[in-house]
């Protein structure tokens, strides 16, 4: 099955490889580092909008 992934150059992506990056994104999104990592796994994406949408749905 061929799947095309179209990236928008304006999209922001969350980096969690470094501790400093994890801390920044967790603080920016107002969640713990574990919640951030769980949201990335659950949304299957590191795109900021995807993770924010997942967190918003989870908190409803």
C-alpha positions, 0 to 999 in steps of 0.5 A, a space after each residue: 500500500 503506497 501512502 504519501 505523506 505530505 509535509 507542510 513547511 509551516 508545521 512545527 515538530 516536537 523533538 524529544 531526543 534530548 532532555 532539554 527538548 523534552 523539557 521545553 515541549 512539556 512546559 510549552 504544552 503544559 504537560 508532564 514529560 511522560 504525558 508528552 511522550 504518551 501523546 506522541 505515541 498515541 497520536 503516532 506523530 510528532 507534529 505539534 498540531 497532532 499532539 495538541 489535538 490529541 491532548 485536547 481530545 483527551 482532556 474533554 
